[in-house]
């Protein structure tokens, strides 16, 4: 089942995607809510009702509501107003490559526990334009990731039970202003301003029943599901990144266990996987310069089109747009003696 949020009459509308057409959830059944937030709050009941509706559509049952072409609407993030946003660090390949490129050893703590940081859940966007301030465009980067959405409240969740807290998977682009990020993290805090301006997700949320045939075993000594799904990123039509979601070392189940330790997770919380190997310019530039000192760095700039695809999760397309204003709150202060 593919769940889509789109803009309708001034608000977000939830729909099911079937054969390139959208069916509003509340038109499919009067028992279904019209938005994703309410759908997630009573996930078990709503999921079963929606699954029955999808099955009926596939079997050709009559439908009296409006049938909306998928490409005729303004898509929103699948979860337009998430309750929180965490991003993890689950791919060893990416972490090891980034550290190798900085000529430092692989950090042993990576294998001890999964880590994550909080980002701005009110800056989550869907497909379309991403507005960037001047400081964001200094070494602007993409990060090719997948994300899960939590479907029910839970605390101290064990990894063995955690997959049942996952509503589904979607593509996530953790956009990163690297100059800001590297400056602020010199103070051993963050990332903050380098990350908080935009994170894109979409184009839809795919429930786990749709992905059962792609399940892959966790890495040795890990717990939970992985999925054998190819991941790619193109910038202006040229592929720059390729990986696979099955390469996650820490599983989403293990990340849920860590995230829920001592605190409640809530329906609508988003948790990203972290960057897949080769999944950002920061890593690609470092690898290129390690091999060739004259390698020309790549970064995103105004007008660039970023197209992320994960098999069976769709294609997330965004265009980078520079804000017209030249105003910046981040001018450096000079202190004279």
N, C-alpha and C positions, 0 to 999 in steps of 0.2 A: 504494500500500500504506500502510495506517495502522497504526502500532505503538503499542500501549497498555500501560502498566504499571499493575497494580492490586495491592491487598493480598490475599494469600492465605496462610492458615495461618502467619501470623507473618513472612512475607517478601514481597518484591516478585516478581510474576509477570509475564512478558511475554506478550502475546497479539496476534493480528491481529484487526482490526475488519472485519467483513464483514456488511452488511445488518443493522446494529444488534445483532449478536451477536459475542461474543469467542471466539476459538479459541486456546487455549494453544499457544504455539509448539512446545514439546516434545511435545505431543500430535499436532500436525500432522506432525511428522517427528522420529524419534529422533536425527537429525543436528543438530537445532536446540537451542540453549541455552534455559534457562528464564528468563533475565533479560536486561535490556538491556545491562548492562555486558559480559557475555560475548558477546552478539550483535555488539556494536560492535568487539570485539577481533579478530574474524575476519569483517569486514563483507562483503567481496566474496563469499566462499563462502556465508555465511549469508543474504545478501540474495538470491542466486540460488535457493537452496533454498526460502526463504520465498515468493519470487515464483512459483515453480512450484506451491507449495501454494495460494496465493491463486487462481491461474489454475484449478486443479483445483476449488476451491470454486465459483468462478463458473460453471464448466461443469457443475456438479451432481454431481461425483464423490462417492461415499459417504465418510462420516466417522464413525468409531466413538468419538471422544472426546466429552467434555462440551461442550455448546453453552451459553454463559453469556450471558444478556441483559446488554447494555451498561449499562443503568441499574440493575443489581442489585448492583454491586460498589463498593468504595471505590477511586476512582481515585487514583493517585499521579502525580507528575511523570513525563513520558515517560522521562526519564533521572533516576532517583531519586537517584543518587549521582554527579553529574558530576565529572570530574577537574579542571575549572577553570571559572570563569565570567568572561567578559569582556563588557563592554557598550560599543558604539561610539556614534558621533555622526554618523550618515550622512545625515540629512534636512536639507538647507539651509533649507527653509521653517521648520522648528522653531527652528533656531539663529538665523536672521535675525529671526524674530518675537520671540524671547526678548531679543535684543540691542536691537531697536527699542523694546521695552517698557521697557527700562532706559535708553533714550535714549543708547545708544552705537552706534557704527558697526559694520557687519558686519566680522568679523575676517577679514582676507585669508588667513591661514594655513589656514582651513577648506578652501580649494581646493588646498592644497599636499600634504596627506597625510591619510589617515583616522586618527583617534585613538580610543582606548578606555581604559577603566579596569578594574581587577580588582574584583570583588565577592566576596561570601562564597558559595562553591559548596556549602557545607554548610547553607546556609539556603534552598536551592531547594525549593519546595513545589509541589504540584499543585492541582487544584480543591478548594474547601472553605474552611474557616475559616482566617483568618490572625490569630494572636495578636499583640497590640501592647501594649507598655509605655506608661505615661503620656506619656513624652517623644516617642514615635513619633506619638501622636495630636495633637501640636501642629503643625498645618499638614501633615497626612498627605495624600499625593498618589498618584495612579496614573500610570503611563506606558505608553501603548499602543505595543507593539513586536512585531516578529517576531524569531525567533532560529533559528540553525542549530546543528546538532550535527556535530562533526568525526568522520569515520568511519575514519581511519587516521593513523598517525604521519607527520609530515612537518616539514621544516625548510627555510627559505629557499624557500618555495613561490612560484612565479611566478603572478601573477593569471591569466595565460592558461591555467594548468593547475589553478587552485584549485577550480573548481566540482566536480571529481571527488572532492574531499575532503569534500563536504557529504553527510551521510546524509539530511537532510531538513529541513523547516521546521516550526515550531510557534509558537504564540502565547506572548508573554512580557509579564508585568506587572512592571516595575521599580519596586516600591513605594518611596516616598521620603518620609522625615520631613524636611520642608523647613526647619523651624526649626533642627534639628541640623545639617543639611547646610550651610546658609548661615553658621552660626556657625563651624564647623570650617574651611570653605574661605576664611575671612578670613585664615587662616594659610598660604594657598597650598598646601594639602595636602588630599588627599581626592578625592571623597567617601568617607567611611568609616562612622561610626555613623549617618549619615543614610540609609544604603543597606543595611547588612549584615544587617538583622534578617529580611528576607523578600524573595524574588523568586519569583513564581509562573509556572509554565509548563504548557502542556497545551492541550486535554485529551489530544491524541495527537501523534505525530510523523508527518508525511506525507512519504513519499519522493518524490524529484524526478520519477520517472516518472509520478506521478499529476498533476503540475502542468505537464507539457510544453506543453499547449495554452494555458496562461496566461503563458508566457514573454514577456517584453517586452525590447526593446533597452535597453542601458545608455545613460545620458545621454551627450551628445557628449564625447569625450575621456576616456571611462571604459571599463573592460574588465570583462566578466563578464555574468552573467544578472541580470535583474530579473524580477519576476512581477506581473502585473496582477491584484491581489487587493485588494478593498475591505476597509477596516479601520474598525471602529466600536467605541465604548465607551459603555455605559449605566451610570448610577448610579441605583439604586433604580427601574429601569425607564425612566428618562428618558435619551435619547441626548444625550451631551455632546461627543462627538468623532467625526470622520469623516476618513478619509484613504485613501491607496492605497499598497501596498507598492512599486509601480512608481515612486513619487516619490523613492525612495532615490537620492541623488546618488552617494555612494560605494557600490559594490556589495559584496556579501559576499566576492566573489573578491578584490577589492582590500584589504578588511579582513583577509582571511586572509594575503595577501602581507605586509602590515604586521606582523600579529601573529606570524608565523612567522620574521621576520627575526632570525637569530642564535639562535633557540630552537626547540625541538621543540614541535609541537602533538601532542595525543594523542587517541585514540578516546575519546569521551565529553566532550571540551571543548565548552562552550556559548559561542556568541558572539551577543549581541543586536545588533539594528539601530540602537538608539537610538530616541528618540521621534519618531513621525510628527508632521507639522504638525497643530496643535490637539490633540495627544495627551496633554495633562496639564493639571491645574488651574493650575499655575504660569503657563503660557503663556496660558491662557484668562483668568485673572484679570488678568494684565498688559494684555492686549488690551482687556478690558472697562473697566479703570480709565483706560486711555489715552483711550478714547472718552467716558467718563463718570466723573468723579471720585467720584461717590456710588455707584459699582458695588459690589455686595456680593460679597466674595470667597467662593468655594466651596472646601471641603476635605472630605476623608473623615472620618467619625466612627464611633463604635461602632454596630454593627448595619447599616451601609451594605452594600449588595450591589453588587458591581462585576462587570459582564458584558462581556467583550471578545469580539468576533467578527471573524475574518478569513475571508473567503470561501474555502471548501474546506479550511480549517484547523480549523474547528469553533468552539466557544464555550467560553471559559474563564471560569468563575464562581467568585468568591470573596466571602466575607463577613468584614467587619472585626469583630474581637472584642477588647474591652479586657481585658487581664489583670486578675484580681481584686486582685492585690497593688498597693500604692501605692509599693513600694520603687523607688528610682532610684539608680543609681551615678553619675549625671551632675549631682548637686547642685553648684552653683558654690561654689568656695572663696573666702572673703572674707579678704583679707590686711589686717590693721590695722598702721598705722605706729607 
